[in-house]
């Protein structure tokens, strides 16, 4: 039976700490809905009403563009082993680029990941749990290191070039502002939001 809460309980926080994967959903009022799997130990609970997660470079950058236009975000966890449970965190997200004041405060909380691109700071307004009894059981074999290896091989300059070529807009043409924010850091000028 589904239950709703205003914030995370200690039991919820313990459940999140055990999860190896989570899913992020975002959209603007008229864009496609983006649902993206995340891993790499990239999410932290800062307090019962706030989580932050580190986003690494990937083929798209939908989440950042969506949040800058419509800051709603849903994060979903589901138990693939142990007791069945699905947990959704509904909230308001803020994208933080390297160079934004919050980056220096939040980025050091994470294990360094090559190709780190943005942080997402999420204020939770609703936690919803449901049974998850139809979610199949899976066992984790190992973490994939392919994305880390790719980012290390590219290096910082190669990553910046990749952002310029592949991460500046969504599939719907919504700007991500990744290059403007990156240039602001490297030149010392303020970029667009």
LUMLO-336654 format. One record per atom (N, C-alpha, C): x, y, z. Coordinates in steps of 0.1 Angstrom, whole numbers, padded with zeros to 4 digits, always signed. Layout:
# LUMLO-336654
XYZ...
//
This chain:
# LUMLO-336654
+0008-0012+0000+0000+0000+0000+0009+0012+0000+0006+0022-0009+0014+0034-0009+0012+0043+0003+0023+0050+0006+0023+0059+0018+0030+0072+0013+0026+0083+0019+0032+0096+0016+0037+0103+0029+0049+0110+0027+0055+0116+0038+0060+0130+0033+0062+0139+0043+0067+0152+0039+0082+0153+0038+0089+0143+0044+0103+0143+0043+0108+0129+0045+0121+0127+0044+0127+0113+0045+0128+0110+0060+0124+0097+0063+0127+0092+0077+0140+0086+0077+0145+0082+0089+0158+0075+0090+0157+0062+0082+0146+0055+0082+0145+0042+0075+0146+0045+0060+0140+0056+0055+0141+0059+0041+0156+0062+0037+0163+0070+0046+0177+0073+0043+0185+0061+0042+0183+0051+0051+0190+0039+0051+0188+0031+0038+0175+0031+0034+0172+0024+0021+0179+0030+0010+0179+0044+0009+0186+0051-0002+0201+0047-0002+0207+0047+0010+0222+0044+0011+0225+0030+0005+0216+0021+0005+0219+0008+0000+0217+0006-0015+0210+0016-0022+0207+0015-0036+0219+0018-0045+0221+0010-0055+0232+0011-0064+0228+0019-0077+0215+0021-0079+0210+0028-0090+0197+0036-0086+0195+0047-0093+0183+0055-0091+0179+0061-0105+0167+0065-0106+0162+0071-0119+0157+0085-0117+0160+0094-0126+0157+0108-0125+0147+0111-0137+0136+0118-0133+0126+0122-0143+0124+0137-0143+0125+0143-0155+0123+0158-0156+0116+0160-0169+0110+0172-0170+0104+0177-0183+0101+0192-0181+0100+0199-0193+0094+0212-0192+0080+0211-0195+0073+0222-0196+0058+0221-0199+0055+0215-0213+0064+0216-0222+0061+0211-0236+0072+0203-0242+0082+0198-0234+0093+0189-0239+0089+0175-0237+0097+0166-0243+0096+0152-0240+0100+0150-0226+0095+0139-0219+0098+0136-0206+0111+0128-0206+0121+0132-0198+0134+0125-0198+0134+0117-0185+0137+0104-0186+0139+0095-0175+0153+0089-0177+0162+0090-0167+0175+0087-0169+0180+0078-0157+0187+0067-0159+0193+0059-0148+0206+0065-0144+0208+0065-0131+0221+0070-0125+0227+0060-0115+0240+0060-0114+0247+0051-0105+0259+0058-0100+0270+0050-0099+0283+0056-0095+0284+0062-0081+0275+0058-0072+0275+0063-0059+0275+0079-0059+0265+0084-0066+0265+0098-0069+0254+0106-0063+0247+0101-0053+0236+0108-0046+0239+0108-0031+0237+0119-0025+0238+0121-0010+0226+0127-0004+0222+0122+0007+0211+0128+0015+0217+0138+0024+0214+0151+0022+0220+0161+0031+0212+0163+0044+0199+0162+0043+0190+0162+0055+0177+0156+0050+0167+0154+0059+0155+0148+0056+0147+0154+0044+0150+0167+0041+0143+0174+0031+0151+0178+0019+0163+0172+0018+0172+0177+0007+0182+0166+0003+0183+0164-0010+0193+0155-0015+0201+0162-0026+0213+0158-0029+0221+0164-0040+0227+0152-0047+0228+0153-0060+0235+0143-0068+0244+0149-0079+0254+0141-0081+0265+0146-0091+0262+0139-0104+0262+0148-0114+0259+0143-0128+0272+0143-0136+0275+0132-0143+0287+0131-0151+0283+0133-0166+0293+0136-0174+0291+0138-0188+0286+0125-0195+0275+0128-0203+0269+0117-0210+0265+0122-0224+0258+0113-0231+0255+0117-0245+0245+0128-0246+0236+0130-0236+0227+0141-0236+0228+0149-0223+0220+0160-0222+0221+0168-0210+0207+0174-0208+0197+0165-0210+0183+0169-0209+0179+0174-0195+0184+0168-0184+0180+0171-0171+0184+0186-0168+0196+0190-0171+0200+0203-0168+0192+0214-0175+0189+0211-0188+0181+0221-0195+0167+0221-0190+0161+0210-0187+0147+0210-0181+0146+0217-0168+0155+0215-0159+0155+0221-0146+0156+0236-0146+0164+0241-0156+0166+0255-0157+0153+0262-0162+0144+0255-0168+0131+0260-0173+0120+0257-0164+0120+0245-0158+0109+0240-0150+0116+0231-0139+0118+0236-0127+0126+0230-0117+0121+0217-0110+0110+0212-0115+0105+0200-0108+0113+0188-0112+0115+0178-0103+0122+0166-0105+0116+0155-0097+0116+0143-0102+0113+0131-0095+0125+0122-0095+0128+0117-0084+0139+0107-0083+0132+0094-0077+0135+0083-0084+0129+0070-0081+0140+0060-0077+0138+0053-0066+0146+0041-0062+0137+0029-0062+0142+0017-0065+0134+0005-0063+0143-0006-0059+0139-0014-0050+0147-0025-0044+0147-0036-0054+0159-0040-0058+0161-0052-0067+0165-0064-0059+0167-0062-0046+0169-0074-0038+0163-0070-0024+0163-0080-0015+0157-0077-0002+0142-0075-0003+0137-0068+0007+0122-0065+0008+0118-0056-0004+0107-0059-0010+0103-0050-0022+0098-0036-0017+0103-0026-0024+0100-0012-0021+0103-0004-0033+0094+0006-0036+0097+0016-0046+0095+0029-0038+0105+0038-0040+0104+0051-0033+0106+0062-0043+0097+0072-0043+0099+0084-0052+0100+0096-0044+0110+0104-0047+0112+0117-0041+0107+0128-0051+0097+0136-0048+0092+0146-0056+0098+0159-0051+0103+0168-0059+0108+0180-0054+0112+0191-0064+0118+0201-0059+0123+0212-0068+0138+0212-0068+0143+0212-0081+0157+0210-0083+0164+0223-0088+0176+0224-0084+0185+0235-0090+0197+0229-0096+0200+0233-0108+0212+0228-0114+0224+0237-0110+0235+0231-0106+0247+0238-0102+0258+0235-0111+0264+0245-0118+0275+0243-0126+0288+0246-0119+0299+0240-0123+0312+0244-0118+0314+0259-0120+0316+0267-0110+0317+0281-0110+0306+0288-0103+0295+0281-0101+0284+0286-0093+0289+0286-0079+0284+0295-0070+0289+0295-0056+0287+0282-0049+0276+0275-0051+0273+0263-0044+0282+0251-0048+0288+0252-0059+0297+0241-0064+0308+0238-0054+0315+0249-0050+0326+0248-0040+0322+0241-0027+0310+0243-0023+0305+0238-0011+0301+0223-0012+0294+0220-0023+0288+0206-0025+0297+0196-0032+0305+0200-0042+0313+0191-0050+0322+0183-0041+0329+0189-0031+0338+0181-0023+0332+0170-0015+0319+0170-0014+0312+0159-0006+0312+0146-0013+0315+0146-0026+0315+0134-0035+0329+0129-0037+0329+0116-0040+0341+0110-0045+0344+0116-0059+0356+0120-0062+0358+0126-0075+0355+0117-0086+0347+0121-0096+0344+0113-0108+0349+0120-0120+0356+0114-0129+0360+0120-0141+0348+0124-0150+0349+0136-0156+0338+0141-0164+0326+0147-0156+0328+0150-0143+0318+0156-0135+0313+0169-0143+0300+0170-0144+0294+0180-0152+0285+0190-0145+0276+0185-0137+0267+0194-0129+0264+0187-0116+0259+0195-0106+0253+0190-0094+0238+0194-0095+0229+0185-0089+0215+0189-0088+0212+0189-0073+0207+0200-0068+0203+0202-0054+0188+0201-0054+0183+0191-0047+0168+0189-0048+0162+0191-0034+0152+0200-0033+0144+0202-0021+0132+0193-0022+0130+0184-0013+0120+0174-0014+0107+0180-0008+0096+0178-0016+0083+0183-0010+0073+0171-0008+0077+0159-0013+0069+0147-0011+0077+0135-0013+0076+0125-0003+0082+0112-0004+0070+0102-0005+0071+0094-0015+0060+0084-0017+0066+0070-0018+0061+0061-0010+0066+0047-0011+0054+0038-0016+0058+0028-0023+0048+0018-0027+0055+0004-0026+0047-0006-0028+0052-0020-0025+0063-0025-0033+0063-0023-0046+0073-0028-0055+0073-0044-0056+0062-0050-0053+0061-0065-0054+0062-0070-0068+0061-0062-0078+0062-0067-0092+0076-0064-0098+0084-0057-0090+0098-0055-0095+0106-0067-0093+0112-0072-0104+0120-0085-0103+0132-0083-0095+0137-0095-0090+0149-0095-0082+0161-0096-0092+0171-0088-0089+0184-0088-0097+0195-0087-0087+0206-0093-0091+0219-0092-0083+0229-0084-0091+0235-0075-0084+0246-0067-0091+0258-0075-0093+0263-0075-0105+0275-0082-0109+0287-0073-0105+0287-0061-0110+0298-0051-0108+0294-0038-0113+0301-0027-0109+0299-0014-0115+0307-0014-0128+0301-0007-0138+0308-0005-0150+0317+0007-0149+0329+0006-0154+0339+0017-0154+0341+0023-0167+0333+0019-0177+0335+0024-0191+0333+0039-0192+0324+0046-0185+0322+0060-0186+0334+0067-0179+0338+0062-0168+0350+0068-0161+0362+0067-0171+0364+0055-0176+0376+0053-0185+0375+0063-0197+0363+0064-0203+0361+0073-0214+0365+0088-0210+0360+0092-0199+0362+0106-0194+0377+0108-0191+0384+0099-0185+0398+0100-0183+0406+0101-0196+0402+0093-0205+0409+0093-0218+0407+0106-0225+0395+0112-0225+0392+0125-0231+0400+0136-0225+0401+0136-0211+0408+0146-0204+0399+0159-0203+0403+0169-0195+0395+0181-0193+0392+0188-0206+0402+0190-0215+0400+0197-0227+0390+0189-0237+0392+0176-0237+0383+0168-0245+0369+0168-0240+0367+0168-0227+0354+0169-0221+0347+0182-0225+0355+0193-0223+0349+0206-0227+0345+0207-0242+0353+0201-0250+0350+0200-0265+0337+0192-0267+0336+0181-0260+0324+0172-0261+0312+0180-0256+0313+0187-0245+0301+0195-0241+0297+0205-0252+0307+0212-0258+0304+0221-0268+0297+0215-0281+0301+0203-0284+0296+0196-0295+0283+0188-0293+0282+0183-0281+0271+0173-0278+0261+0177-0267+0265+0186-0258+0257+0188-0246+0251+0202-0245+0250+0210-0256+0246+0224-0255+0230+0225-0256+0224+0215-0261+0209+0216-0261+0203+0202-0261+0190+0201-0257+0183+0189-0256+0179+0184-0270+0172+0172-0270+0167+0167-0282+0155+0176-0287+0150+0184-0278+0139+0194-0282+0145+0208-0285+0158+0209-0284+0164+0222-0287+0165+0232-0276+0163+0227-0264+0163+0236-0252+0178+0238-0248+0182+0250-0246+0197+0252-0242+0200+0247-0228+0212+0241-0226+0216+0236-0213+0225+0246-0206+0231+0256-0213+0240+0266-0208+0253+0260-0203+0256+0248-0206+0269+0242-0201+0281+0249-0206+0281+0253-0219+0293+0260-0224+0294+0274-0218+0283+0281-0217+0284+0295-0211+0289+0294-0197+0285+0284-0189+0289+0282-0175+0304+0278-0175+0308+0270-0184+0322+0265-0184+0331+0277-0188+0327+0285-0198+0335+0296-0202+0336+0306-0191+0325+0308-0183+0325+0317-0172+0336+0313-0162+0338+0301-0159+0348+0296-0150+0362+0298-0155+0364+0295-0168+0377+0296-0174+0382+0310-0177+0372+0319-0179+0375+0333-0182+0373+0343-0171+0366+0338-0160+0363+0346-0149+0351+0355-0151+0344+0354-0162+0332+0362-0165+0319+0354-0160+0309+0361-0157+0297+0354-0153+0289+0350-0166+0284+0338-0165+0277+0333-0177+0262+0333-0175+0254+0328-0185+0240+0328-0183+0235+0317-0174+0223+0318-0169+0218+0308-0160+0213+0295-0166
//
